[in-house]
Structure formats: structure tokens, C-alpha cells
């Protein structure tokens, strides 16, 4: 009898949320994920399935090189934006809009993201959730509910080209150094 109570308490999960809407969303996700036949893929699992799908859909050898580059870029971005967070190990059907917005905010702070960085993060989120929705791994695509405009005011401001680029004198110094180094070490090339 004690063993049965222990087993029941292991299955129960306390849900908390800041608003009634968030609580409803969490409750729906918890019930939906516990139904027989539910998939239980983590965010990382779905990312890997999405990448395999991209690779599988390459039609010819020329496309395969382009697709290979896309997959490498996607994997790099996924590792950068998700691997460090607990969201990576969550079941995809339990991830809420608020959880994704929190993750976006954390990434903006952690990496001091620019508009281009946010676009990269957005493309990974949309790709994973779009794939999961189309494959019926989730009941609704919560990524579509995210308003990215709310993050624009906290992004790193773009730096002008004149501040990023090297001056003519610095470029001449680099080229002179390389030229001298190549003369000293002709087998270097």
C-alpha cells in the first residue's frame, strides 16, 4: 500500500505559473504529453530530426554541398543558443511561448545579440517548431505566437563601418608584415 502511494506521488507534478493563461498552457501540455502514444521528443531530438529531414530532401550532389553547409550552420547556432540551457532537454510539447521568450531574452543578454543574431536564433526556433508541428509532434506551434519586436529595443546597436574597419595605416602594417614574413619563409606558401 505504501509502495502504491509512492508511485502515485512520483507521477504527480506541481504546476505553477504567473498567470491563469500560463497555468492553462502548462496544464494542457502536461496532460497532452502524458496521453498514450505521445511522442516525448526533447527539443534537441526534434532539432536532430529536422536536420536529417533537410539532408534527406537534398535532390542532387550540388544541393548536398549547400545543404551540408546549412546543417553545419544550424548545428553551430543550436549549440550556441540552446545547448547551455535547460530548454534543450525539455520535451518539445511542454515548451511554452513564455519559456521560449525567456530563452530569447537570456541569449540576448548572454551574447549581446544584434538584429542579425536574433534572426539566427529565430530561424532555429521557427525551423524546429515548424518541423515538429508538421510532423504532428506538437498540437500547436507556440513559436508563431512570439512577438520578436519586443526584443528589438534591447539588442546591441550596429557599429558603423568606419569604427569596425582597419585604417589604411593599419592595413599597410599588416601587409608589410606578411610580405616580410613570406620573404623570410619562402616555403611557407
ChimeraX attribute file (.defattr): number of C-alpha atoms within 10 A of each C-alpha:
attribute: neighborCount
match mode: 1-to-1
recipient: residues
	/A:1	5
	/A:2	6
	/A:3	8
	/A:4	9
	/A:5	9
	/A:6	10
	/A:7	10
	/A:8	9
	/A:9	10
	/A:10	9
	/A:11	8
	/A:12	8
	/A:13	8
	/A:14	5
	/A:15	11
	/A:16	12
	/A:17	12
	/A:18	7
	/A:19	9
	/A:20	10
	/A:21	10
	/A:22	16
	/A:23	14
	/A:24	14
	/A:25	17
	/A:26	19
	/A:27	17
	/A:28	13
	/A:29	19
	/A:30	15
	/A:31	10
	/A:32	15
	/A:33	19
	/A:34	12
	/A:35	9
	/A:36	7
	/A:37	7
	/A:38	13
	/A:39	15
	/A:40	17
	/A:41	19
	/A:42	18
	/A:43	23
	/A:44	20
	/A:45	16
	/A:46	21
	/A:47	24
	/A:48	15
	/A:49	16
	/A:50	20
	/A:51	20
	/A:52	12
	/A:53	12
	/A:54	15
	/A:55	18
	/A:56	11
	/A:57	11
	/A:58	15
	/A:59	10
	/A:60	8
	/A:61	9
	/A:62	9
	/A:63	13
	/A:64	16
	/A:65	13
	/A:66	13
	/A:67	19
	/A:68	15
	/A:69	12
	/A:70	15
	/A:71	18
	/A:72	13
	/A:73	13
	/A:74	19
	/A:75	16
	/A:76	11
	/A:77	17
	/A:78	19
	/A:79	14
	/A:80	14
	/A:81	23
	/A:82	20
	/A:83	13
	/A:84	10
	/A:85	14
	/A:86	9
	/A:87	18
	/A:88	19
	/A:89	14
	/A:90	16
	/A:91	19
	/A:92	25
	/A:93	27
	/A:94	22
	/A:95	20
	/A:96	18
	/A:97	18
	/A:98	15
	/A:99	12
	/A:100	16
	/A:101	18
	/A:102	12
	/A:103	18
	/A:104	21
	/A:105	16
	/A:106	14
	/A:107	19
	/A:108	22
	/A:109	13
	/A:110	10
	/A:111	13
	/A:112	14
	/A:113	21
	/A:114	17
	/A:115	16
	/A:116	12
	/A:117	18
	/A:118	19
	/A:119	13
	/A:120	18
	/A:121	23
	/A:122	15
	/A:123	14
	/A:124	18
	/A:125	22
	/A:126	17
	/A:127	18
	/A:128	22
	/A:129	25
	/A:130	20
	/A:131	20
	/A:132	23
	/A:133	16
	/A:134	12
	/A:135	12
	/A:136	12
	/A:137	19
	/A:138	25
	/A:139	13
	/A:140	15
	/A:141	19
	/A:142	19
	/A:143	20
	/A:144	12
	/A:145	12
	/A:146	14
	/A:147	10
	/A:148	12
	/A:149	7
	/A:150	9
	/A:151	14
	/A:152	14
	/A:153	8
	/A:154	14
	/A:155	18
	/A:156	16
	/A:157	12
	/A:158	9
	/A:159	9
	/A:160	8
	/A:161	8
	/A:162	8
	/A:163	8
	/A:164	8
	/A:165	10
	/A:166	11
	/A:167	11
	/A:168	9
	/A:169	9
	/A:170	11
	/A:171	12
	/A:172	12
	/A:173	12
	/A:174	11
	/A:175	12
	/A:176	12
	/A:177	12
	/A:178	12
	/A:179	12
	/A:180	10
	/A:181	12
	/A:182	13
	/A:183	11
	/A:184	10
	/A:185	10
	/A:186	8
	/A:187	7
	/A:188	8
	/A:189	5
